[in-house]
């Protein structure tokens, strides 16, 4: 390899003194190494005179070969590193509807942090389905609304969002807040159970205890249907107060969201993962979970 390096330097400089300077050696040893290479190959590689150095046909033929060999040798360290590094795998993270953009920013940060090892893909769904998918191993992680029933997974609370009353705007025009007692003559309209987290069942019971007895049950519909009945003045509901929340996108004409004066509901979101898959010694997701714990370590509040 050294002889080939010496040869390429002389072939590119066409000057033994300049090539020796480039190789940080003196000229006589360089000249001797070229002679050794010529002896080894059985071909004269340079025409030398006191006025010039030129490649012979054999030297011209050897030059691209030598460059290719040296390039292959130089690439050995990174090729070896690439061959022995853990393979990049795809990991799915569950995303319930209405995830706050600040949480999405953290998912983006996680995606960037682990990009050498994992390709993060997002998977939508309702909380119960997403948590089941983590238990079954179909998802690596999931964001999910608390509380979560069933066998325990590892979890980290990542966000707490204030909730307010979603009411007909014309009925409460000019208002900046509202008391629960002002809503007792309106039915409470919850979105269908299959798309809402279990927390809203608890919320329903709390409202009943506070005097809200009427209900409108919607089935086979989405969040837009709830906004529709509120816009018509037929009911009220409860949703996120933060203007940045994607759930505010379901608001229609004649719908506004007001904070409560005497009721302080909050919806909490947590990150879930399997304890076994996060085990530092045997888990396939240990690196991913460790990065997620760092990025989501400080819970967000609004």
Secondary structure, DSSP 4 states (H G I P E B T S, - for coil): -HHHHHHHHHHHHS-HHHHHHHTTS-HHHHHHHHHHHHHHHTS--EEE-SS-EEE-HHHHHHHHHHHHHHHHHHTHHHHHHHHHSPPPEEEEEEE-TT--HHHHHHHHHHHHHTTTTEEEEEEE--HHHHHHHHHHTS-SEEEEESP--SS--EEEEEEEEEEEEEEETTTTTT-SEE-GGGGTTSEEEEPPGGGS-THHHHHHHHHHHTT---EEE--S--HHHHHHHHHTTSEEEEEE--TTSGGGGG--TTEEEEEESS---EEEEEEEE-TTTT-TTT-TTHHHHHHHHHHT-S-EE-
